[in-house]
Amino acid sequence: MIACRRALLLLTLATLPAFAPPRAFAADPPLLDRAYQRMYNFDFRGAHLLIDQHVNEKPQDPLGYSTRAAALVFQELDRLSILQADFFLDDDRIAEKKKLRPDPKTRDAFYWATRQAQERADAILVKNPNDTSALFANSLAWGLTTDYAAFVEKRQLSSLTYAKTSHSFAKRLITVDKNFGDAYLTTGLSEYLLGSLPFFVKWFIKFDDTKGSKQLAVENLKFAAKNGRFLGPFARILLAVAALREKKKPEARDWLHGLVRDYPENPLLKHELERLR
């Protein structure tokens, strides 16, 4: 049972977009990049305003809707106090069935946004199966559905299907573009998951082209942390969480220190860093 709970924990962690280092853009960064910066600072209102502007300008871009879903799910996770590090380190808390009270308007808006992203991405992929933006938008949308189903709705088992779908899109994306940094976050977490499970559990949880190597998992996450445009943030937070789970507090402290420096408006990052001092 503990092994299964740990599996659910790591799977649901696999696709959360979190806190990445600032990237060098022109004087006026693209709207979605600015939206993610606002999200990383927990300014959800500011993020939604930028996302709205992007969607109005590019209504057929699936990534705009995936980003809207990301802002909605993070806003809800923050409201329900699910984002604290001790939650992610406690297998019992992630697997418990204690009922939460999701905001119904946020839930409807979230699932609407993921459907819009998936429909637009699928339409693009019918014409061009190698479109990297559409592959990424689909991987992100399915990953966020994993997070909402597992964390908020407590549908951990059914969320595994969404996680596998997100993983498959990430693998397709890497096949098309091996340097697409954001895709390596999902594959890295899949490697870490299988490398952490006992043998009998691996029979029930399988991902394509995944060996279960913790070393490869860390390499993938570090590649995502360095090269990810949108999900590089979560790669860093995942590396911090992995360090904590391996009892490597100094390493986790280093990751969090950099995040606090880069996102000084985020109160949660400051709180978690203070707890490690």
Sequence and secondary structure as in RCSB ss.txt:
>XXXX:A:sequence
MIACRRALLLLTLATLPAFAPPRAFAADPPLLDRAYQRMYNFDFRGAHLLIDQHVNEKPQDPLGYSTRAAALVFQ
ELDRLSILQADFFLDDDRIAEKKKLRPDPKTRDAFYWATRQAQERADAILVKNPNDTSALFANSLAWGLTTDYAA
FVEKRQLSSLTYAKTSHSFAKRLITVDKNFGDAYLTTGLSEYLLGSLPFFVKWFIKFDDTKGSKQLAVENLKFAA
KNGRFLGPFARILLAVAALREKKKPEARDWLHGLVRDYPENPLLKHELERLR
>XXXX:A:secstr
 HHHHHHHHHHHHTT           SS  HHHHHHHHHHTT HHHHHHHHHHHHHH TT HHHHHHHHHHHHHH
HHHHTT  SHHHHH HHHHH        HHHHHHHHHHHHHHHHHHHHHHHH TT HHHHHHHHHHHHHHHHIII
IIS  HHHHHHHHHHHHHHHHHHHHH TT TTHHHHHHHHHHHHHHS HHHHTT   TT    HHHHHHHHHHHH
HH SSSHHHHHHHHHHHHHHTT HHHHHHHHHHHHHH TT HHHHHHHHHT 
